[in-house]
Amino acid sequence: MAGKTTFTAGRSARGGAARMWPWLALAAILFIADQFTKTLILGYYRLGDATYVTSFFNIVRAHNTGAAFSFLADSSGWQRWFFTAIGVGAALFIVWMLRSHAGQRLFSFALACILGGAVGNVVDRLMHGYVVDFLDFHLAGRHFPAFNIADSAITVGAICLIVDELLRVRRGK
């Protein structure tokens, strides 16, 4: 009987791993899109260069040594390794969560978006010492902090996590 239980548990674990591959593929696509666009920016723009696109949007080249909204960007350099460690830890945790919850579509979509974005920004920190940002939205002379595809994926993922939790709470009532 113990052998049968072990076989079922092993089979279930393999099933979870197989179901998580589409989510890992989505994360990989987001990562590739992020790195491709950053490579273009690094190849065609110098730091501070900008191209006018619309009355509210520019393409720029900016370097962010901090976190969201340049948090801790003016620190002495320790933040590079701190944010890299957080990104690596988050990526490992997300892969573990995907393995356990691959059948939950919205939840897994959210995790895949966050995973692709987190890995994209970790690679930047390791390769350059900063994150390459290039999307610059502005209105009436006020600029939103520049961001990138990875940041966008993380934001979409976070919004989807909130929506997933709200739907879960609603179903529980």
C-alpha positions, 0 to 999 in steps of 0.5 A: 500500500505504501508503494501505491501511495508513493507512486501516486504522489510521484505521478501527481508531482510529475503532473504538476511539473508538466502543467507548469511548462506553458506558464514557464514558456510565457515567462520566457517569452516576456523575458526575451521581449524584455531583453530584446527591447533593452538590447535595442535601446542599448545599441541605438541610444546613449544615456539620456537620449530621447525620441518623441513619439506622441504628446504623452510618450517618449522612448528614452534611455535611462539607467535605474540602479534602484528599485521601483521609482528609483527607490535607493538609486542613490545608495552606494552600490549595495542595492544592486546585490540586494535587489538581485537577491530579492529577484532570484529569491522571488523567481525560485519561489514563483517556480515552486508556486507554479508547480503547485498551482499550475491548474489555477489559470489567472493565478499562474498567469500572474506568477508567470508575468512576475517571473518573466519580469523579475528575471529580466531585471535581475539579468540587467543588474548582473550584466550592467549594474543597473536596469535599463528603462526606456518607456517614458510617459508624461502629461503636462510637463510631469514625467512618470518614472521611465520603465521597461517591458519587465516592469510592465509584466510585473505590474500586470502580474501584480494586478492579476494577483489582486483580481485573482484574490478578489475572485477567490474571496467572492467565490468563498461567500 
